[in-house]
């Protein structure tokens, strides 16, 4: 199993968790694999040494009451009563029992005499149809019971919702202190902002002059921290404040909006919008992840955490920067330049293209680049290697490359049409070509 396959299975297994906690766990286990690989293990062995996604999910379910609360449901509602909770659990038992009875009945047909076979089949079919009716009714009740679950407890925070027609807005600006941010596509024609506020950490949201804004109120007291420090046995410990809720923005898939989202010590995730305009994302000590996103321009900046892009297209240009964090690109495209920079972190890029320059730069980290294309391609690092594949023939590229204290399969200079710059120090270069 590859690292990507393992992480995908783990993300599926952890869907029951809140976005913030799930992102933190994915980053934690991803880093474990990366550490093993950097210690010399190959990818398959590093993944095989990990706990299975099912075991990790089972452990999280056991610890779930102690973990970060999941995001509140889409609408505020009354708390589920004890009777409703019991009935929700009971419907699950009904489903399992019905399935068992039906399977046993179906298996039992073969043991009846042939003369009674048709009658038994009809009876089994009648039971099955009745069971299906029970199943549908039980599932309906279960969904209604789950929908009526109470909003999660975030301590003193209370949930607020602001809904605006998408065609009345041209931009959304989110300044979220230390709260995680999730932006995702939705059906309908409205933009929905779900945010949280309290007396000691107050936030205000408003829509004015075509701009939806979330910001911290000026009258608030000291801001609630997402991290706390303590000293135990002479050691300083960094603790996670699990009471910090997640700000959620839901936008129609085709909404034409500028998006500016800022937070710190927390993650930002954008999933699904296909028509955003200028997108600016900024955080520190938190991961930035974009999936299935189309926009005019993208600029993502963070520090001490990972930057990941999967199936992302920016028509005018794409830039990203982090430090002490990995950059991962999978099916990223830019109608202009694509420039990604980190330090002390690896860069992995697969199936990426730019009509302008495609530049990947890091220090003290390896670069692995497969199926890259651009008017100019630049791969640069130090104290590590560069590997990958590029389209076309080697003779198509105007090559400048060099390394010290390492092997290179590329010539230091070669004439060609498209510039290719590959440089490292204290590392090897192994770049192949598709033809």
Secondary structure, DSSP 8 states (H G I E B T S, - for coil): --HHHHHHHHHHHTTTS-HHHHHHHHHHHHHHHHHHHHTT--HHHHHHTS--HHHHHHHHHHHGGGS------SS------HHHHHHHHHHHHHHHHHHHHHHHHHHHGGGS-GGGHHHHHHHHHHHHHHHHHHHHHHHHHHHHHHHT------TT-EEEEEEEEGGG-SEEEEE-TT--EEEEEESSSEEEEEEEE-SSS-EEEEEETTEEEEEE-TT--S---SEEEEEETTEEEEEE-TT---EEEEEETT---EEEEE-SSS-EEEES-SSEEEEEEE-SSS-EEEEEEEEEEEEEE-SSS-EEEEEEEEEEEEEEE-SSS-EEEEEEEESS-EEEE-SSS-EEEEEEEEEEEEEEE-SSS-EEEEEEEEEEEEEE-SSS-EEEEESS-GGGEEEEEE-SSS-BSS-SEE--SEEEEEE-SSS-EEEEE--
